[in-house]
Amino acid sequence: MKNKYRILKIAVTVIILGLLLSFSLKRFSGQKITDNKISVKMNEKTPVYFVDEKDIREIVKKENPSGKVGDLNIPALEKRINNLPAVDSANVYLNLNGKLNLDIKQRVPVFRLNKDGKDFYVDEKGVEFPISRTYSHPCMLVTGNVQPDEYEKLAELVGKIDKDDFSKKFFIGISKTKDSYNLLTSEGNYRVEIGDLDNIDFKVKGFKTFVEKYLVYQDPQKYSMVSVKYQNQIVTTLNPYFKENDSLLKAGKMELAKVPATIAKKTETKPKTNEVKKTSSATVKPKESIKPKTQAKETKKTEKKSPASAQSKPKPKAKVKIE
């Protein structure tokens, strides 16, 4: 009997708890999500404003027109926010008091790329997303035909430039010409050619030493390009529109003008060698004609020797008869 009473008590308590839970759920699902119960947090370290809090609240209202907790589809709302181009990740959840929390992390652009006449941002993960009409983020401008597989390395280069005070002072943009990258400088008309995106630290250090030990004492308008893409050497190109470079450029042109004259002299000497060969060949021919004379002399000698040889032959003895 005692066991029956215990089972009956347990059953009654379970039914009561179920009724209370269903009542509380109905009451909870019937609650309305007001603006005061919506909390939107942006968790990115660098403040960006591509996604506005008002836009998030409008999305919540569109996904839940009735405004009740029971009609809200949290996975669908989370997916909708994650599909926004400027959103990196989103986490949506409800508290027991009916408060809706939205933790959103926006994409932080590392550089702005101008490619084929279109502008868009690229984040540190190499993901591109469109620019905003209401907000423009200050970042490095990159131009040229940059391929998507180069986004991460390029973002790494821009990150290193932003962290270094020297590089951040000098470099204001990046351009790609064919397969070579160039760093655009804030001082002068020159650009720094770095080639590919490998060994960036070494190339930037090489340019830094060139600036500190030499370029500081020169006019920044003197050069049109400083190339550090070659290993262990720096190649500079003079600016043709800089007046002080006129004498150097003229001297270079004069040296180049001498080159065709030397080539012409070389071409003139070639026929002389041919003439010598002809004369030498002409002198050889008489030698060939001498050979029959030597043969004739030898025949004469042989003819002179022939009578001697005839005399040397023994005379025939006379026959003697003995009676």
Phi and psi in degrees as GROMACS dihedral restraints (atoms count N, CA, C in turn):
[ dihedral_restraints ]
;  ai    aj    ak    al  type     phi  dphi    fc
    3     4     5     6     1   -60.9    20    10
    4     5     6     7     1   -38.5    20    10
    6     7     8     9     1   -65.7    20    10
    7     8     9    10     1   -36.7    20    10
    9    10    11    12     1   -64.6    20    10
   10    11    12    13     1   -40.1    20    10
   12    13    14    15     1   -66.0    20    10
   13    14    15    16     1   -39.5    20    10
   15    16    17    18     1   -63.9    20    10
   16    17    18    19     1   -43.1    20    10
   18    19    20    21     1   -63.7    20    10
   19    20    21    22     1   -39.4    20    10
   21    22    23    24     1   -65.5    20    10
   22    23    24    25     1   -41.2    20    10
   24    25    26    27     1   -63.3    20    10
   25    26    27    28     1   -44.0    20    10
   27    28    29    30     1   -62.3    20    10
   28    29    30    31     1   -42.3    20    10
   30    31    32    33     1   -63.4    20    10
   31    32    33    34     1   -40.9    20    10
   33    34    35    36     1   -66.6    20    10
   34    35    36    37     1   -43.5    20    10
   36    37    38    39     1   -64.7    20    10
   37    38    39    40     1   -37.7    20    10
   39    40    41    42     1   -65.0    20    10
   40    41    42    43     1   -41.2    20    10
   42    43    44    45     1   -65.0    20    10
   43    44    45    46     1   -42.2    20    10
   45    46    47    48     1   -63.9    20    10
   46    47    48    49     1   -43.8    20    10
   48    49    50    51     1   -63.4    20    10
   49    50    51    52     1   -37.8    20    10
   51    52    53    54     1   -63.9    20    10
   52    53    54    55     1   -42.1    20    10
   54    55    56    57     1   -64.2    20    10
   55    56    57    58     1   -43.0    20    10
   57    58    59    60     1   -64.9    20    10
   58    59    60    61     1   -40.2    20    10
   60    61    62    63     1   -65.7    20    10
   61    62    63    64     1   -43.3    20    10
   63    64    65    66     1   -64.9    20    10
   64    65    66    67     1   -37.5    20    10
   66    67    68    69     1   -65.5    20    10
   67    68    69    70     1   -42.7    20    10
   69    70    71    72     1   -67.8    20    10
   70    71    72    73     1   -36.8    20    10
   72    73    74    75     1   -65.7    20    10
   73    74    75    76     1   -41.6    20    10
   75    76    77    78     1   -62.7    20    10
   76    77    78    79     1   -41.2    20    10
   78    79    80    81     1   -67.1    20    10
   79    80    81    82     1   -39.9    20    10
   81    82    83    84     1   -67.5    20    10
   82    83    84    85     1   -43.1    20    10
   84    85    86    87     1   -69.6    20    10
   85    86    87    88     1   -22.5    20    10
   87    88    89    90     1   -83.4    20    10
   88    89    90    91     1    -9.5    20    10
   90    91    92    93     1   -68.0    20    10
   91    92    93    94     1   147.3    20    10
   93    94    95    96     1   -98.3    20    10
   94    95    96    97     1   141.6    20    10
   96    97    98    99     1   -90.5    20    10
   97    98    99   100     1    99.6    20    10
   99   100   101   102     1   -84.8    20    10
  100   101   102   103     1   173.8    20    10
  102   103   104   105     1   -63.0    20    10
  103   104   105   106     1   -30.5    20    10
  105   106   107   108     1   -70.6    20    10
  106   107   108   109     1   -21.1    20    10
  108   109   110   111     1   -97.9    20    10
  109   110   111   112     1    11.2    20    10
  111   112   113   114     1  -110.1    20    10
  112   113   114   115     1   120.6    20    10
  114   115   116   117     1  -116.8    20    10
  115   116   117   118     1   117.6    20    10
  117   118   119   120     1  -111.8    20    10
  118   119   120   121     1   122.1    20    10
  120   121   122   123     1  -122.6    20    10
  121   122   123   124     1   134.2    20    10
  123   124   125   126     1  -103.1    20    10
  124   125   126   127     1   120.9    20    10
  126   127   128   129     1  -102.5    20    10
  127   128   129   130     1     8.4    20    10
  129   130   131   132     1   -75.1    20    10
  130   131   132   133     1   148.3    20    10
  132   133   134   135     1   -71.0    20    10
  133   134   135   136     1   -46.1    20    10
  135   136   137   138     1   -87.7    20    10
  136   137   138   139     1   123.0    20    10
  138   139   140   141     1   -68.7    20    10
  139   140   141   142     1   122.2    20    10
  141   142   143   144     1  -130.1    20    10
  142   143   144   145     1   158.2    20    10
  144   145   146   147     1  -134.4    20    10
  145   146   147   148     1    43.0    20    10
  147   148   149   150     1   -73.8    20    10
  148   149   150   151     1   -37.1    20    10
  150   151   152   153     1  -108.2    20    10
  151   152   153   154     1   123.6    20    10
  153   154   155   156     1   -93.5    20    10
  154   155   156   157     1   149.8    20    10
  156   157   158   159     1   -62.3    20    10
  157   158   159   160     1   -33.4    20    10
  159   160   161   162     1   -63.8    20    10
  160   161   162   163     1   -38.3    20    10
  162   163   164   165     1   -64.0    20    10
  163   164   165   166     1   -38.7    20    10
  165   166   167   168     1   -66.0    20    10
  166   167   168   169     1   -41.2    20    10
  168   169   170   171     1   -65.7    20    10
  169   170   171   172     1   -36.1    20    10
  171   172   173   174     1   -66.6    20    10
  172   173   174   175     1   -37.8    20    10
  174   175   176   177     1   -64.0    20    10
  175   176   177   178     1   -39.8    20    10
  177   178   179   180     1   -62.4    20    10
  178   179   180   181     1   -41.3    20    10
  180   181   182   183     1   -67.5    20    10
  181   182   183   184     1   -36.9    20    10
  183   184   185   186     1   -69.2    20    10
  184   185   186   187     1   -37.3    20    10
  186   187   188   189     1   -73.8    20    10
  187   188   189   190     1   -22.9    20    10
  189   190   191   192     1  -135.3    20    10
  190   191   192   193     1    78.5    20    10
  192   193   194   195     1   -62.3    20    10
  193   194   195   196     1   -34.7    20    10
  195   196   197   198     1   -71.9    20    10
  196   197   198   199     1   -26.8    20    10
  198   199   200   201     1    81.4    20    10
  199   200   201   202     1     5.9    20    10
  201   202   203   204     1   -90.3    20    10
  202   203   204   205     1   152.2    20    10
  204   205   206   207     1   -67.0    20    10
  205   206   207   208     1   -37.9    20    10
  207   208   209   210     1   -67.7    20    10
  208   209   210   211     1   -23.8    20    10
  210   211   212   213     1   -92.3    20    10
  211   212   213   214     1    -2.8    20    10
  213   214   215   216     1   -82.8    20    10
  214   215   216   217     1   126.7    20    10
  216   217   218   219     1  -101.5    20    10
  217   218   219   220     1    98.6    20    10
  219   220   221   222     1   -64.4    20    10
  220   221   222   223     1   -45.9    20    10
  222   223   224   225     1   -59.5    20    10
  223   224   225   226     1   -39.0    20    10
  225   226   227   228     1   -67.0    20    10
  226   227   228   229     1   -39.8    20    10
  228   229   230   231     1   -64.9    20    10
  229   230   231   232     1   -42.0    20    10
  231   232   233   234     1   -63.8    20    10
  232   233   234   235     1   -40.5    20    10
  234   235   236   237     1   -65.8    20    10
  235   236   237   238     1   -39.4    20    10
  237   238   239   240     1   -62.1    20    10
  238   239   240   241     1   -41.4    20    10
  240   241   242   243     1   -72.3    20    10
  241   242   243   244     1   -38.3    20    10
  243   244   245   246     1   -66.2    20    10
  244   245   246   247     1   -23.0    20    10
  246   247   248   249     1   -78.8    20    10
  247   248   249   250     1    -7.3    20    10
  249   250   251   252     1   -67.2    20    10
  250   251   252   253     1   133.8    20    10
  252   253   254   255     1   -59.5    20    10
  253   254   255   256     1   -34.7    20    10
  255   256   257   258     1   -89.2    20    10
  256   257   258   259     1     4.0    20    10
  258   259   260   261     1  -101.5    20    10
  259   260   261   262     1   127.6    20    10
  261   262   263   264     1   -83.5    20    10
  262   263   264   265     1   -45.5    20    10
  264   265   266   267     1  -156.8    20    10
  265   266   267   268     1   156.0    20    10
  267   268   269   270     1  -144.7    20    10
  268   269   270   271     1   140.1    20    10
  270   271   272   273     1  -129.5    20    10
  271   272   273   274     1   121.4    20    10
  273   274   275   276     1  -120.0    20    10
  274   275   276   277     1   132.2    20    10
  276   277   278   279     1  -156.0    20    10
  277   278   279   280     1   160.2    20    10
  279   280   281   282     1  -112.0    20    10
  280   281   282   283     1   142.9    20    10
  282   283   284   285     1   -90.5    20    10
  283   284   285   286     1   168.8    20    10
  285   286   287   288     1   -68.3    20    10
  286   287   288   289     1   -21.7    20    10
  288   289   290   291     1   -86.7    20    10
  289   290   291   292     1     6.1    20    10
  291   292   293   294     1    85.7    20    10
  292   293   294   295     1    15.9    20    10
  294   295   296   297     1   -88.9    20    10
  295   296   297   298     1   131.1    20    10
  297   298   299   300     1   -95.9    20    10
  298   299   300   301     1   122.9    20    10
  300   301   302   303     1  -110.6    20    10
  301   302   303   304     1   134.0    20    10
  303   304   305   306     1  -128.5    20    10
  304   305   306   307     1   108.1    20    10
  306   307   308   309     1   -99.6    20    10
  307   308   309   310     1   113.8    20    10
  309   310   311   312     1  -120.1    20    10
  310   311   312   313     1   135.3    20    10
  312   313   314   315     1  -116.2    20    10
  313   314   315   316     1   117.2    20    10
  315   316   317   318     1   -86.6    20    10
  316   317   318   319     1   160.4    20    10
  318   319   320   321     1   -78.7    20    10
  319   320   321   322     1   133.6    20    10
  321   322   323   324     1  -103.0    20    10
  322   323   324   325     1   115.1    20    10
  324   325   326   327     1   -70.0    20    10
  325   326   327   328     1   137.9    20    10
  327   328   329   330     1   -92.8    20    10
  328   329   330   331     1   -39.5    20    10
  330   331   332   333     1  -148.8    20    10
  331   332   333   334     1   160.7    20    10
  333   334   335   336     1  -108.6    20    10
  334   335   336   337     1   123.6    20    10
  336   337   338   339     1  -106.1    20    10
  337   338   339   340     1   128.8    20    10
  339   340   341   342     1  -105.8    20    10
  340   341   342   343     1   105.9    20    10
  342   343   344   345     1  -134.4    20    10
  343   344   345   346     1   124.8    20    10
  345   346   347   348     1    55.6    20    10
  346   347   348   349     1    37.3    20    10
  348   349   350   351     1    78.1    20    10
  349   350   351   352     1     8.2    20    10
  351   352   353   354     1  -119.0    20    10
  352   353   354   355     1   142.6    20    10
  354   355   356   357     1  -110.2    20    10
  355   356   357   358     1   137.5    20    10
  357   358   359   360     1  -158.3    20    10
  358   359   360   361     1   162.4    20    10
  360   361   362   363     1   -95.5    20    10
  361   362   363   364     1   157.5    20    10
  363   364   365   366     1  -133.6    20    10
  364   365   366   367     1   129.9    20    10
  366   367   368   369     1   -90.9    20    10
  367   368   369   370     1  -175.5    20    10
  369   370   371   372     1   -68.4    20    10
  370   371   372   373     1   -20.5    20    10
  372   373   374   375     1   -85.5    20    10
  373   374   375   376     1    -2.8    20    10
  375   376   377   378     1    83.9    20    10
  376   377   378   379     1    20.0    20    10
  378   379   380   381     1   -97.8    20    10
  379   380   381   382     1   129.1    20    10
  381   382   383   384     1   -94.6    20    10
  382   383   384   385     1   145.5    20    10
  384   385   386   387     1  -148.1    20    10
  385   386   387   388     1   153.0    20    10
  387   388   389   390     1   -71.3    20    10
  388   389   390   391     1   159.2    20    10
  390   391   392   393     1   -75.7    20    10
  391   392   393   394     1   161.5    20    10
  393   394   395   396     1  -103.0    20    10
  394   395   396   397     1   148.7    20    10
  396   397   398   399     1   -79.4    20    10
  397   398   399   400     1   -22.6    20    10
  399   400   401   402     1  -103.4    20    10
  400   401   402   403     1   -14.1    20    10
  402   403   404   405     1  -144.7    20    10
  403   404   405   406     1   137.6    20    10
  405   406   407   408     1  -125.6    20    10
  406   407   408   409     1   121.3    20    10
  408   409   410   411     1   -90.8    20    10
  409   410   411   412     1   131.4    20    10
  411   412   413   414     1   -72.2    20    10
  412   413   414   415     1   118.1    20    10
  414   415   416   417     1  -157.1    20    10
  415   416   417   418     1   174.7    20    10
  417   418   419   420     1   -67.4    20    10
  418   419   420   421     1   137.3    20    10
  420   421   422   423     1   -95.9    20    10
  421   422   423   424     1   128.3    20    10
  423   424   425   426     1  -120.9    20    10
  424   425   426   427     1   134.4    20    10
  426   427   428   429     1  -126.3    20    10
  427   428   429   430     1   153.3    20    10
  429   430   431   432     1   118.9    20    10
  430   431   432   433     1   177.3    20    10
  432   433   434   435     1   -85.5    20    10
  433   434   435   436     1    75.0    20    10
  435   436   437   438     1   -86.1    20    10
  436   437   438   439     1   129.7    20    10
  438   439   440   441     1   -84.1    20    10
  439   440   441   442     1   150.5    20    10
  441   442   443   444     1   -58.6    20    10
  442   443   444   445     1   -30.5    20    10
  444   445   446   447     1   -73.6    20    10
  445   446   447   448     1    -6.2    20    10
  447   448   449   450     1   -99.7    20    10
  448   449   450   451     1    -2.0    20    10
  450   451   452   453     1   -61.9    20    10
  451   452   453   454     1   -44.2    20    10
  453   454   455   456     1   -66.1    20    10
  454   455   456   457     1   -44.9    20    10
  456   457   458   459     1   -64.1    20    10
  457   458   459   460     1   -38.6    20    10
  459   460   461   462     1   -67.4    20    10
  460   461   462   463     1   -38.6    20    10
  462   463   464   465     1   -64.8    20    10
  463   464   465   466     1   -36.2    20    10
  465   466   467   468     1   -65.1    20    10
  466   467   468   469     1   -41.1    20    10
  468   469   470   471     1   -61.9    20    10
  469   470   471   472     1   -46.3    20    10
  471   472   473   474     1   -63.9    20    10
  472   473   474   475     1   -38.3    20    10
  474   475   476   477     1   -62.6    20    10
  475   476   477   478     1   -39.6    20    10
  477   478   479   480     1   -67.6    20    10
  478   479   480   481     1   -36.8    20    10
  480   481   482   483     1   -66.1    20    10
  481   482   483   484     1   -41.1    20    10
  483   484   485   486     1   -67.7    20    10
  484   485   486   487     1   -29.7    20    10
  486   487   488   489     1   -81.9    20    10
  487   488   489   490     1   -23.3    20    10
  489   490   491   492     1   -95.8    20    10
  490   491   492   493     1   125.3    20    10
  492   493   494   495     1   -65.4    20    10
  493   494   495   496     1   -39.6    20    10
  495   496   497   498     1   -63.1    20    10
  496   497   498   499     1   -49.6    20    10
  498   499   500   501     1   -65.4    20    10
  499   500   501   502     1   -38.6    20    10
  501   502   503   504     1   -65.9    20    10
  502   503   504   505     1   -30.2    20    10
  504   505   506   507     1   -73.7    20    10
  505   506   507   508     1   -38.6    20    10
  507   508   509   510     1   -88.1    20    10
  508   509   510   511     1   -42.3    20    10
  510   511   512   513     1   -98.6    20    10
  511   512   513   514     1   125.3    20    10
  513   514   515   516     1  -117.9    20    10
  514   515   516   517     1    -5.1    20    10
  516   517   518   519     1  -170.0    20    10
  517   518   519   520     1   166.9    20    10
  519   520   521   522     1  -133.3    20    10
  520   521   522   523     1   136.2    20    10
  522   523   524   525     1  -130.1    20    10
  523   524   525   526     1   148.1    20    10
  525   526   527   528     1  -117.7    20    10
  526   527   528   529     1   123.9    20    10
  528   529   530   531     1  -118.7    20    10
  529   530   531   532     1   114.1    20    10
  531   532   533   534     1    59.4    20    10
  532   533   534   535     1  -112.1    20    10
  534   535   536   537     1  -111.8    20    10
  535   536   537   538     1    13.5    20    10
  537   538   539   540     1  -117.7    20    10
  538   539   540   541     1   137.9    20    10
  540   541   542   543     1   -98.1    20    10
  541   542   543   544     1   143.3    20    10
  543   544   545   546     1  -127.7    20    10
  544   545   546   547     1   137.0    20    10
  546   547   548   549     1   -96.0    20    10
  547   548   549   550     1   124.6    20    10
  549   550   551   552     1   -87.7    20    10
  550   551   552   553     1   134.3    20    10
  552   553   554   555     1  -103.5    20    10
  553   554   555   556     1   157.4    20    10
  555   556   557   558     1   -83.9    20    10
  556   557   558   559     1   -22.8    20    10
  558   559   560   561     1  -109.2    20    10
  559   560   561   562     1   129.5    20    10
  561   562   563   564     1    78.8    20    10
  562   563   564   565     1   178.9    20    10
  564   565   566   567     1   -97.5    20    10
  565   566   567   568     1     1.8    20    10
  567   568   569   570     1   -82.9    20    10
  568   569   570   571     1   157.9    20    10
  570   571   572   573     1  -124.8    20    10
  571   572   573   574     1   155.0    20    10
  573   574   575   576     1  -105.6    20    10
  574   575   576   577     1   114.1    20    10
  576   577   578   579     1   -87.1    20    10
  577   578   579   580     1   122.5    20    10
  579   580   581   582     1  -112.8    20    10
  580   581   582   583     1    -5.9    20    10
  582   583   584   585     1    74.7    20    10
  583   584   585   586     1  -121.2    20    10
  585   586   587   588     1   -86.9    20    10
  586   587   588   589     1  -175.6    20    10
  588   589   590   591     1   -96.5    20    10
  589   590   591   592     1    19.3    20    10
  591   592   593   594     1   -95.3    20    10
  592   593   594   595     1   150.7    20    10
  594   595   596   597     1    54.3    20    10
  595   596   597   598     1    46.4    20    10
  597   598   599   600     1   -65.3    20    10
  598   599   600   601     1   -41.9    20    10
  600   601   602   603     1   -59.8    20    10
  601   602   603   604     1   -44.1    20    10
  603   604   605   606     1   -64.5    20    10
  604   605   606   607     1   -40.7    20    10
  606   607   608   609     1   -68.9    20    10
  607   608   609   610     1   -40.5    20    10
  609   610   611   612     1   -68.1    20    10
  610   611   612   613     1   -37.8    20    10
  612   613   614   615     1   -64.3    20    10
  613   614   615   616     1   -39.1    20    10
  615   616   617   618     1   -62.1    20    10
  616   617   618   619     1   -42.5    20    10
  618   619   620   621     1   -67.3    20    10
  619   620   621   622     1   -36.0    20    10
  621   622   623   624     1   -63.3    20    10
  622   623   624   625     1   -44.0    20    10
  624   625   626   627     1   -65.3    20    10
  625   626   627   628     1   -36.8    20    10
  627   628   629   630     1   -63.0    20    10
  628   629   630   631     1   -40.2    20    10
  630   631   632   633     1   -69.1    20    10
  631   632   633   634     1   -45.8    20    10
  633   634   635   636     1   -70.5    20    10
  634   635   636   637     1   -34.5    20    10
  636   637   638   639     1   -97.2    20    10
  637   638   639   640     1   -18.0    20    10
  639   640   641   642     1  -135.5    20    10
  640   641   642   643     1   -51.9    20    10
  642   643   644   645     1   -68.6    20    10
  643   644   645   646     1   -22.3    20    10
  645   646   647   648     1   -62.1    20    10
  646   647   648   649     1   -32.1    20    10
  648   649   650   651     1   -92.0    20    10
  649   650   651   652     1     4.6    20    10
  651   652   653   654     1  -114.6    20    10
  652   653   654   655     1   161.8    20    10
  654   655   656   657     1   -75.0    20    10
  655   656   657   658     1   127.9    20    10
  657   658   659   660     1   -62.3    20    10
  658   659   660   661     1   -15.1    20    10
  660   661   662   663     1   -83.0    20    10
  661   662   663   664     1    -2.1    20    10
  663   664   665   666     1   -70.2    20    10
  664   665   666   667     1   -32.6    20    10
  666   667   668   669     1  -114.1    20    10
  667   668   669   670     1   149.5    20    10
  669   670   671   672     1  -102.2    20    10
  670   671   672   673     1   -21.2    20    10
  672   673   674   675     1  -155.9    20    10
  673   674   675   676     1   141.1    20    10
  675   676   677   678     1  -124.2    20    10
  676   677   678   679     1   115.8    20    10
  678   679   680   681     1  -102.4    20    10
  679   680   681   682     1   127.4    20    10
  681   682   683   684     1  -121.6    20    10
  682   683   684   685     1    17.6    20    10
  684   685   686   687     1   -77.0    20    10
  685   686   687   688     1   -19.4    20    10
  687   688   689   690     1   -85.7    20    10
  688   689   690   691     1   148.7    20    10
  690   691   692   693     1   -75.6    20    10
  691   692   693   694     1   129.0    20    10
  693   694   695   696     1    60.7    20    10
  694   695   696   697     1    28.1    20    10
  696   697   698   699     1  -157.2    20    10
  697   698   699   700     1   153.6    20    10
  699   700   701   702     1  -123.9    20    10
  700   701   702   703     1   127.9    20    10
  702   703   704   705     1  -113.7    20    10
  703   704   705   706     1   128.1    20    10
  705   706   707   708     1  -113.6    20    10
  706   707   708   709     1   150.3    20    10
  708   709   710   711     1  -121.9    20    10
  709   710   711   712     1   125.7    20    10
  711   712   713   714     1   -71.7    20    10
  712   713   714   715     1   149.3    20    10
  714   715   716   717     1   -85.0    20    10
  715   716   717   718     1   116.2    20    10
  717   718   719   720     1   -67.9    20    10
  718   719   720   721     1   -16.6    20    10
  720   721   722   723     1   -93.7    20    10
  721   722   723   724     1     3.8    20    10
  723   724   725   726     1   -93.1    20    10
  724   725   726   727     1   124.0    20    10
  726   727   728   729     1   -62.3    20    10
  727   728   729   730     1   -38.6    20    10
  729   730   731   732     1   -67.2    20    10
  730   731   732   733     1   -14.0    20    10
  732   733   734   735     1   -87.5    20    10
  733   734   735   736     1    -3.3    20    10
  735   736   737   738     1   -60.9    20    10
  736   737   738   739     1   -44.9    20    10
  738   739   740   741     1   -64.6    20    10
  739   740   741   742     1   -40.0    20    10
  741   742   743   744     1   -66.7    20    10
  742   743   744   745     1   -41.5    20    10
  744   745   746   747     1   -68.1    20    10
  745   746   747   748     1   -37.3    20    10
  747   748   749   750     1   -65.6    20    10
  748   749   750   751     1   -40.4    20    10
  750   751   752   753     1   -63.3    20    10
  751   752   753   754     1   -38.4    20    10
  753   754   755   756     1   -66.3    20    10
  754   755   756   757     1   -37.6    20    10
  756   757   758   759     1   -67.5    20    10
  757   758   759   760     1   -38.0    20    10
  759   760   761   762     1   -65.3    20    10
  760   761   762   763     1   -39.2    20    10
  762   763   764   765     1   -64.6    20    10
  763   764   765   766     1   -38.6    20    10
  765   766   767   768     1   -68.8    20    10
  766   767   768   769     1   -32.1    20    10
  768   769   770   771     1   -69.0    20    10
  769   770   771   772     1   -26.3    20    10
  771   772   773   774     1   -71.9    20    10
  772   773   774   775     1   -23.3    20    10
  774   775   776   777     1   -62.7    20    10
  775   776   777   778     1   -44.9    20    10
  777   778   779   780     1   -62.6    20    10
  778   779   780   781     1   -33.5    20    10
  780   781   782   783     1   -64.6    20    10
  781   782   783   784     1   -43.3    20    10
  783   784   785   786     1   -63.9    20    10
  784   785   786   787     1   -37.0    20    10
  786   787   788   789     1   -65.3    20    10
  787   788   789   790     1   -38.0    20    10
  789   790   791   792     1   -66.1    20    10
  790   791   792   793     1   -39.6    20    10
  792   793   794   795     1   -62.0    20    10
  793   794   795   796     1   -40.9    20    10
  795   796   797   798     1   -62.8    20    10
  796   797   798   799     1   -38.5    20    10
  798   799   800   801     1   -70.2    20    10
  799   800   801   802     1   -31.4    20    10
  801   802   803   804     1   -71.4    20    10
  802   803   804   805     1   -33.4    20    10
  804   805   806   807     1   -71.8    20    10
  805   806   807   808     1   -23.0    20    10
  807   808   809   810     1   -61.8    20    10
  808   809   810   811     1   -46.0    20    10
  810   811   812   813     1   -60.9    20    10
  811   812   813   814     1   -32.2    20    10
  813   814   815   816     1   -61.9    20    10
  814   815   816   817     1   -41.5    20    10
  816   817   818   819     1   -63.7    20    10
  817   818   819   820     1   -35.2    20    10
  819   820   821   822     1   -65.9    20    10
  820   821   822   823     1   -39.2    20    10
  822   823   824   825     1   -64.5    20    10
  823   824   825   826     1   -39.7    20    10
  825   826   827   828     1   -62.4    20    10
  826   827   828   829     1   -41.4    20    10
  828   829   830   831     1   -61.9    20    10
  829   830   831   832     1   -38.0    20    10
  831   832   833   834     1   -65.8    20    10
  832   833   834   835     1   -44.6    20    10
  834   835   836   837     1   -65.4    20    10
  835   836   837   838     1   -40.0    20    10
  837   838   839   840     1   -64.5    20    10
  838   839   840   841     1   -38.3    20    10
  840   841   842   843     1   -67.8    20    10
  841   842   843   844     1   -32.1    20    10
  843   844   845   846     1   -69.1    20    10
  844   845   846   847     1   -34.8    20    10
  846   847   848   849     1   -71.8    20    10
  847   848   849   850     1   -25.3    20    10
  849   850   851   852     1   -72.2    20    10
  850   851   852   853     1   -33.1    20    10
  852   853   854   855     1   -59.7    20    10
  853   854   855   856     1   -42.9    20    10
  855   856   857   858     1   -60.7    20    10
  856   857   858   859     1   -34.1    20    10
  858   859   860   861     1   -59.8    20    10
  859   860   861   862     1   -37.9    20    10
  861   862   863   864     1   -67.1    20    10
  862   863   864   865     1   -34.8    20    10
  864   865   866   867     1   -73.3    20    10
  865   866   867   868     1   -18.4    20    10
  867   868   869   870     1   -72.9    20    10
  868   869   870   871     1   -28.1    20    10
  870   871   872   873     1   -55.1    20    10
  871   872   873   874     1   -45.2    20    10
  873   874   875   876     1   -62.4    20    10
  874   875   876   877     1   -31.4    20    10
  876   877   878   879     1   -63.7    20    10
  877   878   879   880     1   -42.4    20    10
  879   880   881   882     1   -62.8    20    10
  880   881   882   883     1   -37.5    20    10
  882   883   884   885     1   -65.5    20    10
  883   884   885   886     1   -38.6    20    10
  885   886   887   888     1   -65.9    20    10
  886   887   888   889     1   -40.4    20    10
  888   889   890   891     1   -61.0    20    10
  889   890   891   892     1   -42.4    20    10
  891   892   893   894     1   -63.0    20    10
  892   893   894   895     1   -37.5    20    10
  894   895   896   897     1   -67.4    20    10
  895   896   897   898     1   -36.5    20    10
  897   898   899   900     1   -66.3    20    10
  898   899   900   901     1   -42.6    20    10
  900   901   902   903     1   -59.6    20    10
  901   902   903   904     1   -41.9    20    10
  903   904   905   906     1   -66.0    20    10
  904   905   906   907     1   -34.6    20    10
  906   907   908   909     1   -68.4    20    10
  907   908   909   910     1   -38.1    20    10
  909   910   911   912     1   -68.2    20    10
  910   911   912   913     1   -37.5    20    10
  912   913   914   915     1   -71.3    20    10
  913   914   915   916     1   -22.1    20    10
  915   916   917   918     1   -64.6    20    10
  916   917   918   919     1   -40.5    20    10
  918   919   920   921     1   -64.9    20    10
  919   920   921   922     1   -37.3    20    10
  921   922   923   924     1   -60.2    20    10
  922   923   924   925     1   -42.4    20    10
  924   925   926   927     1   -65.6    20    10
  925   926   927   928     1   -31.9    20    10
  927   928   929   930     1   -69.0    20    10
  928   929   930   931     1   -39.2    20    10
  930   931   932   933     1   -66.6    20    10
  931   932   933   934     1   -32.8    20    10
  933   934   935   936     1   -67.8    20    10
  934   935   936   937     1   -16.7    20    10
  936   937   938   939     1   -69.0    20    10
  937   938   939   940     1   139.7    20    10
  939   940   941   942     1   -69.2    20    10
  940   941   942   943     1   138.0    20    10
  942   943   944   945     1   -77.1    20    10
  943   944   945   946     1   152.0    20    10
  945   946   947   948     1   -73.7    20    10
  946   947   948   949     1   133.1    20    10
  948   949   950   951     1   -72.8    20    10
  949   950   951   952     1   146.8    20    10
  951   952   953   954     1   -80.2    20    10
  952   953   954   955     1   143.7    20    10
  954   955   956   957     1   -82.5    20    10
  955   956   957   958     1   136.1    20    10
  957   958   959   960     1  -117.7    20    10
  958   959   960   961     1   129.5    20    10
  960   961   962   963     1   -96.8    20    10
  961   962   963   964     1   136.9    20    10
  963   964   965   966     1  -114.9    20    10
  964   965   966   967     1   119.9    20    10
